[in-house]
């Protein structure tokens, strides 16, 4: 395989990147360099090229048009455009056509065409779209950050006309880039399900979540250095106090002045901690661009307003190689890492901090939702509320047991963010994207197997490997999943587990249905099903009715869907009857599902996993005996009840096997995916059928 990455922004070079040199020389460059390094080690990837823009500037001769070797398989190609000087991201749109023209010329000179183009940021998406129109090369798109989100974050500010115009232009370019891409790579569920959902051309089925990795070895073993300690100590009266550490470029979306406000407004933090802000490398304020200079002034004014001299360190410069030691400096002093960004698309610094053994406090907008959910290493806050930021920091610093728990959980949890896995998942998706599917054979008696995911299909690595081999031989048995997870969460866990690629996904407890498209990678939603279940659904009235209901707490915003309200209800098995009674008294029709002893979902009456399977059976014209369903918990009841050939795996919960309405089900002796195979064999044997090859 031959990958070409297109990335136009910032000052990109192979080593010792000067992050913060310009406002656009940021985390996406670190992301890209670590990704291509992993791709160079990935089997079946023979060549990787980063195509970026060459320019003349005061920043150095290394950014001129030319060629730079990174490793045996990896190179940087710097192409000239019509304008020879360095350009900020807001102006790069003017160069997209000339860059695309140069890239096509270069591609024509190569001995083989790339397998795919991977565009980073919207202007690169425009370039990739132009190149694909001339060459037919498939396009992957990674946005890194989105204009609509920035506009929403800055809604309270009066933007200069040129800034507002630039933002609107960027959003329009992003719309086109999203629509043109064959596949969109997102870093988190928030990006895939919330951020992109605001775009007119939103197609959830063409997005895949592949969490970035991070080269964390340097952070795990880092120790403080005299150079870093000497850099920070002169700012502080008591340099050995616990540190609240922030590392970010001084741009508006990073919200650094708000962190100073939070620290300065909290007497406990002022007395018991120091604040250290690493805001890139800079010269004098007058030498910075307008946005960076404005943010730095706001930081310094907040320090002055709260009289924080001796309590806050804001070093002007550091080396990239100092970053691990900066985290270690905070760890040795029992500190906390804080990311107060208005939105953080992913949050690589959060992984670095976690690997360094620091608990984290982070914005509740963006990728930190996923990181803290997976790692259990900190708290999410509303980045617009300084009291919330201060309160979370104070709670962690004041509780040594909580601190130790967060630090240990983070250090263990970040192992899941691995570039090798990321590169391999990208390779697999691209391989499927460029491989033309074989014409489907005519099958006389097709069958459909629908499985729950968590603790049914997954839960045993050995069982899922057995299931995958078994399914590969079952050429007449289409595989589908029905899950409480969202589409993207389902796809992510299935790909991580190397499960078979489902032809149909019933997601969000039966409220959404997606079909695999002919390319074998992307999915399209079933609009007919959405319209069917929307009849009589009163989402707003249900939310109002349950706003003060005792014993339930709304799940995170990511778990809420157009046709699903989700809560946590720990242990109280009477709560379902109580909620049903309340909704009936209010004249509201809805289905109430309680599963795993804690998850409570409110759905349209017409929606459930079982109703979705009945709809599919009718749409696909399948008889009852051609459909199997397998599950393990309460949110599978409707599904198991509606399918005569239902399978309860041995590791079931919620007393499924003792329910009279599931007496027709086969209770497997084996657990997880092995129980599914056992159940299918049972029903086939009872019907006198053998598997159809």
Secondary structure, 3 states (H helix, E strand, C coil): CEEEEEECCCCCCCCCCCCCCCCCCCHHHHHHHHHHHHHHCCCCCCEEEEEEECCECCCCHHHCCEEEECCCCEEEEEECCCCCECCCHHHHHHHHHHHHHHHHHHHHCCCCCCCEEEEECHHHHHHHHHHHHHHCCEEEEECCCCHHHHHHHCCCCCCCHHHHHHHHHHHHHHHHHHHHCCEEEECCHHHHHHHHHHCCCCCHHHEEECCCCCCCHHHHCCCCCHHHHHHHHCCECCCCCEEEEEECCCCHHHCHHHHHHHHHCCHHHHHHEEEEEECCCCCCHHHCCHHHHHHHHHHHHHHHHCCCCECEECCCCCCHHHHHHHHHHHHHCCCEEEECCCCECCCHHHHHHHHCCCEEEEECCECHHHHHHHHCCEEEECCCCHHHHHHHHHHHHHCHHHHHHHHHHHHHHHHHCCHHHHHHHHHHHHHHHHCCCCCCCCCCCCEEEEECHHHHHCCCHHHHHHHHHHHHHCCCEEEEEECCCCHHHHHHHHHHCCCCCCCEEEECCCCEEEEECCCCCCEEECHHHHHHHHCCCCHHHHHHHCCCCCCCEECCHHHCECCEEEEECCCCCCHHHHHHHHHHHCCCCCEEEEECCCEEEEECCCCCHHHHHHHHHHHHCCCHHHEEEEECCHHHHHHHHHCCCEEECCCCCCCHHHCHHHCCCEECCCCHHHHHHHHHHHHHHHHCCCCCC
